[in-house]
């Protein structure tokens, strides 16, 4: 069970456990898996990350975006609008 896509260790060291769960939530709801990416023709999934103020939603989203852009050859994401 080798990791195909992973968040940069430099970002992970700053994430708290609930933030790691948030990044996993984003992945699971937007992409699901590499197999799901390859099978889908339209990439129209999405989700909302909502939490109390100050719990690190911005860092979670930055970590997620950094990861999907870093692995764009797998995710097919070339740009992101925030």
Secondary structure, DSSP 4 states (H G I P E B T S, - for coil): ---SS---HHHHTT--HHHHHHHHHHHHHHT--HHHHHH-S-----------TTS-HHHHHHHHHHHHHHTHHHH-------
